[in-house]
Amino acid sequence: MIWIIGGTRDSYQLLEVLVKEQEQLIVTVTTNYGKKLIKAKFEVPVLQKKLNKAAMLTLINKYKIREIIDLSHPFAAQVSQNAIAAAKKAGIIYLRYQRPKLDLANFAGENIIQVNSYQKAAEKARQFKKIFLTIGSHYLPLFAEQLKEQEQRLIARVLPDPVYLAEIIGLGISRKNIIAVQGPFSREFNRVMFQEYEADVVISKASGKIGGLQSKLEAAADLKLPVIVIQRPELPYPKLFNKLTELLAYHKQLKISRNYF
């Protein structure tokens, strides 16, 4: 059986191919929202659970996993680290797909501030008045703690999940500055939002084109807004692919050479 660590748009594309090929699959996600999206499109077993290394090993043994394909978010470093360690311990295959990076050199001349952590991003943001955050909800407490008068200064665009929204309201961020909507968005949509909320700076993760970074940079450039870009963590993946076609080709080679599935 193949274990897909999902939850990203990339994982849906891979599932379309593997389901058509009638592969035996199990998918794990960390949110109920991600589970609903997959169940609505595919007839595959989906587990919603945050797994540490021990829990991953239990899953591998229970479902007789022979191959892990990790399509977790580029910033979910702990998930990938645990999966790599579990695969090594169990003696099974681990393949990692990571969406291609967006070459920021193509935006030379634009006001892009690159940082390597959320903490550094919060420190850089202090010099700006109104801060438009497009980083999800997990690290919003850090920004609320680091920035004074956060109720009026922070604008948070997050997924429309009641759990996340309750947590964000609890941080003291003004309700009028909470935008609950599913992305990614077009250049035009971003530009209107940045303008309507009178943003002085935009903060984004380096989530690649598919994650919406390009349209954010283009919209910010239209308005001459600086963008603080948090670089993705770098891990020593045993086998890394930046194209799904190449990952699938390698997977097929494994099937033939190992005569399994």
ROZA-983672 format. One record per residue (C-alpha): x, y, z. Coordinates in pm, whole numbers, plus 32768, in hexadecimal, padded with zeros to 4 digits. Layout:
<rs>
+------+------+------+
:   px :   py :   pz :
+------+------+------+
:    X :    Y :    Z :
...
+------+------+------+
</rs>
This chain:
<rs>
+------+------+------+
:   px :   py :   pz :
+------+------+------+
: 8000 : 8000 : 8000 :
: 806D : 8165 : 7FBC :
: 804C : 826D : 80C7 :
: 800E : 83CC : 8043 :
: 805A : 84E5 : 8137 :
: 7F68 : 85E2 : 80A7 :
: 7EB5 : 8726 : 80EA :
: 7F3E : 87F7 : 7FC9 :
: 7EB8 : 883B : 7E6C :
: 7FDE : 8771 : 7DE8 :
: 7F60 : 863B : 7E9B :
: 7E11 : 8650 : 7DE4 :
: 7EC5 : 8646 : 7C96 :
: 7F8D : 8514 : 7CFD :
: 7E58 : 8465 : 7D84 :
: 7DA3 : 8492 : 7C39 :
: 7EB2 : 83C7 : 7B8D :
: 7EDF : 82BB : 7C96 :
: 7D6A : 8282 : 7CC4 :
: 7D41 : 8250 : 7B4C :
: 7E5A : 8151 : 7B58 :
: 7DA1 : 809C : 7C71 :
: 7EBE : 80B3 : 7D65 :
: 7E7C : 804F : 7ECE :
: 7E89 : 8196 : 7F8A :
: 7E5A : 8234 : 80DC :
: 7E69 : 83AD : 810D :
: 7EB1 : 8471 : 8248 :
: 7E62 : 85E0 : 8283 :
: 7E6E : 86BF : 83B6 :
: 7D29 : 8780 : 838F :
: 7BBA : 8725 : 836E :
: 7BA9 : 881B : 824C :
: 7CB7 : 875C : 818F :
: 7C08 : 8613 : 81D5 :
: 7ABD : 8694 : 814B :
: 7B62 : 8710 : 800B :
: 7C01 : 85BE : 7FC4 :
: 7ACC : 84F2 : 8021 :
: 79FC : 85CA : 7F38 :
: 7ADE : 8575 : 7E10 :
: 7B67 : 8419 : 7E4F :
: 7AF3 : 82CE : 7EDC :
: 7C26 : 828D : 7FAE :
: 7C54 : 825E : 8125 :
: 7CB6 : 83A7 : 81CA :
: 7D35 : 83CD : 832D :
: 7D31 : 8521 : 83D6 :
: 7E3D : 851C : 84DD :
: 7F84 : 85C2 : 8540 :
: 8086 : 84AE : 854D :
: 81D3 : 84A4 : 8601 :
: 82E0 : 83A9 : 85A1 :
: 8254 : 8295 : 8683 :
: 80F5 : 82C2 : 85FB :
: 817C : 82B6 : 8499 :
: 822B : 816D : 84DD :
: 80E6 : 80E1 : 8569 :
: 802D : 814B : 842E :
: 813B : 80B3 : 8350 :
: 811D : 7F63 : 8401 :
: 7FA1 : 7F66 : 8416 :
: 7F69 : 7FAD : 82A5 :
: 809D : 7EF4 : 8222 :
: 8123 : 802E : 8180 :
: 8234 : 7FF4 : 807D :
: 825D : 8158 : 8002 :
: 8228 : 82B5 : 808F :
: 81EA : 83D6 : 7FA3 :
: 8208 : 8518 : 8066 :
: 8144 : 863C : 7FD5 :
: 8124 : 8702 : 8115 :
: 8144 : 887A : 810D :
: 82A5 : 8902 : 80CC :
: 829F : 899B : 8229 :
: 822F : 885E : 82DD :
: 8397 : 8803 : 832A :
: 834B : 8734 : 8460 :
: 8258 : 8658 : 839F :
: 8361 : 860C : 8299 :
: 8471 : 85D1 : 839C :
: 8395 : 84D7 : 8453 :
: 8335 : 8427 : 830F :
: 84A0 : 840A : 829F :
: 8504 : 8377 : 83EF :
: 83DC : 8286 : 83F5 :
: 8420 : 820D : 8293 :
: 858E : 81D1 : 82E5 :
: 8532 : 8114 : 8422 :
: 8433 : 803C : 836B :
: 8518 : 8005 : 823F :
: 841E : 8088 : 8140 :
: 842A : 8183 : 8022 :
: 8401 : 82F6 : 8062 :
: 83C4 : 83E5 : 7F41 :
: 8397 : 855A : 7F6A :
: 82E7 : 8644 : 7E7C :
: 831C : 87B4 : 7EBA :
: 8283 : 88BE : 7DDC :
: 838F : 8986 : 7D21 :
: 840F : 8AC3 : 7DC0 :
: 83B8 : 8C0F : 7D24 :
: 84F4 : 8CB8 : 7CA6 :
: 84F0 : 8E08 : 7D56 :
: 8602 : 8E81 : 7C6B :
: 84EA : 8EAD : 7B6C :
: 8463 : 8FBF : 7C4C :
: 85A6 : 9085 : 7C5A :
: 8565 : 91EF : 7CA8 :
: 8432 : 91A3 : 7D7A :
: 843A : 91DB : 7EF0 :
: 845E : 9073 : 7F67 :
: 84EB : 9031 : 80C0 :
: 855B : 8EC9 : 80EC :
: 8572 : 8E31 : 8248 :
: 85B0 : 8CCE : 82C2 :
: 84B9 : 8CBC : 83E3 :
: 836C : 8D3A : 8462 :
: 8420 : 8DE7 : 857E :
: 84F4 : 8EAF : 848A :
: 83BC : 8F06 : 83C4 :
: 8314 : 8F8D : 84FE :
: 844A : 905B : 854E :
: 8450 : 90EF : 83EF :
: 82DB : 913A : 8403 :
: 8304 : 921F : 852F :
: 8364 : 9343 : 8450 :
: 8215 : 9335 : 8398 :
: 80C2 : 93AF : 840C :
: 7FC4 : 92C8 : 8366 :
: 803B : 9166 : 832B :
: 7F84 : 907C : 823E :
: 7FCF : 8F15 : 82A7 :
: 7FA0 : 8DF9 : 81AE :
: 8059 : 8CEE : 8275 :
: 7F39 : 8C1E : 82FB :
: 7ED6 : 8C15 : 8469 :
: 7FE0 : 8B45 : 8517 :
: 80DB : 8C5E : 8551 :
: 7FE5 : 8D7B : 8586 :
: 801B : 8D6F : 8702 :
: 8189 : 8DC7 : 86C6 :
: 812C : 8EFE : 8600 :
: 801E : 8F62 : 86FA :
: 811E : 8F46 : 8812 :
: 8238 : 8FFA : 875C :
: 8172 : 9120 : 86D1 :
: 80D0 : 9228 : 87A9 :
: 7F6D : 92A1 : 8765 :
: 7F3A : 9160 : 869F :
: 7DC2 : 9187 : 86A8 :
: 7DD6 : 9296 : 85A0 :
: 7F28 : 924A : 8502 :
: 7EFD : 90E0 : 849D :
: 7E25 : 906B : 837B :
: 7E0E : 8EF0 : 8373 :
: 7D9D : 8E2E : 823F :
: 7D59 : 8CC8 : 82A7 :
: 7C93 : 8B92 : 8249 :
: 7B1E : 8BA0 : 829B :
: 7B37 : 8AA6 : 83B7 :
: 7A6F : 8AEC : 84F8 :
: 7B86 : 8A63 : 85D4 :
: 7C8A : 8B49 : 853C :
: 7BA1 : 8C74 : 8548 :
: 7B57 : 8C44 : 86BA :
: 7CCC : 8C36 : 8705 :
: 7D14 : 8D70 : 8639 :
: 7BFD : 8E36 : 86E1 :
: 7C92 : 8DC8 : 882D :
: 7DDA : 8E6F : 87CD :
: 7D30 : 8FC2 : 87D2 :
: 7D3F : 8FFE : 865C :
: 7C1A : 90D7 : 85F2 :
: 7B05 : 900E : 854D :
: 7AF6 : 9108 : 8430 :
: 7C62 : 90AF : 83E4 :
: 7C26 : 8F36 : 83CC :
: 7BEE : 8EBC : 8268 :
: 7B76 : 8D52 : 8260 :
: 7B8D : 8CD3 : 80FB :
: 7C26 : 8BB5 : 8038 :
: 7D42 : 8C09 : 7F45 :
: 7E17 : 8C22 : 7E80 :
: 7DA5 : 8D64 : 7DD8 :
: 7DDF : 8E27 : 7C9B :
: 7EBC : 8F57 : 7C7A :
: 7D87 : 9031 : 7C5A :
: 7CDE : 8F9F : 7D8E :
: 7E17 : 8FD0 : 7E60 :
: 7E48 : 9132 : 7DE5 :
: 7CE5 : 9194 : 7E48 :
: 7D0A : 90F6 : 7F9F :
: 7E59 : 9199 : 7FE9 :
: 7DCD : 92E6 : 7F79 :
: 7C82 : 92CD : 8033 :
: 7D2F : 9279 : 817A :
: 7E33 : 938C : 8142 :
: 7F53 : 929B : 8178 :
: 80B0 : 932B : 81A5 :
: 815B : 91D8 : 8182 :
: 80FC : 9075 : 811E :
: 818E : 8F41 : 81C7 :
: 818E : 8DF3 : 8112 :
: 8230 : 8C9F : 8122 :
: 8304 : 8C35 : 7FF7 :
: 81F2 : 8B45 : 7F91 :
: 823F : 8B40 : 7E1C :
: 8164 : 8BA5 : 7CFA :
: 805A : 8AA0 : 7D46 :
: 804A : 8B24 : 7EA9 :
: 7FFB : 8C81 : 7E2B :
: 8146 : 8D33 : 7E68 :
: 8169 : 8DB7 : 7D05 :
: 8014 : 8E5E : 7CFE :
: 805A : 8EFF : 7E50 :
: 81A7 : 8F8A : 7DD9 :
: 810A : 900F : 7C9A :
: 7FEB : 90B3 : 7D54 :
: 80D6 : 914D : 7E53 :
: 81B4 : 91D1 : 7D3A :
: 8084 : 9277 : 7C9B :
: 8050 : 9335 : 7DE0 :
: 81C5 : 9364 : 7E26 :
: 81A0 : 92A3 : 7F6B :
: 82C5 : 91EC : 800C :
: 829E : 9074 : 8040 :
: 8349 : 8FB1 : 8155 :
: 8381 : 8E4F : 80D4 :
: 83CA : 8D38 : 81CC :
: 84AC : 8C38 : 8127 :
: 844B : 8ACA : 813D :
: 8518 : 89E0 : 821C :
: 861F : 890B : 816E :
: 862A : 8799 : 81C8 :
: 870D : 867D : 8150 :
: 85FF : 85B8 : 809B :
: 866E : 845A : 8031 :
: 85B7 : 847C : 7EE4 :
: 852B : 85CC : 7E7B :
: 845B : 8625 : 7D49 :
: 83E3 : 8777 : 7CD1 :
: 8310 : 86EB : 7BB6 :
: 81F2 : 85F8 : 7BEB :
: 8235 : 8554 : 7A9B :
: 8396 : 84F9 : 7B08 :
: 831B : 8473 : 7C56 :
: 8218 : 8399 : 7BA9 :
: 8319 : 8317 : 7AB2 :
: 8400 : 82B7 : 7BD1 :
: 82DF : 8214 : 7C8B :
: 828E : 813D : 7B5A :
: 83F9 : 80D1 : 7B40 :
: 83EC : 8064 : 7CAB :
: 82B5 : 7F93 : 7C6A :
: 8360 : 7EDD : 7B4D :
: 84B0 : 7EAC : 7BF5 :
: 8421 : 7E3E : 7D45 :
: 82F1 : 7D89 : 7CB9 :
: 81FF : 7E09 : 7DBD :
: 80A6 : 7EA3 : 7DD4 :
+------+------+------+
</rs>
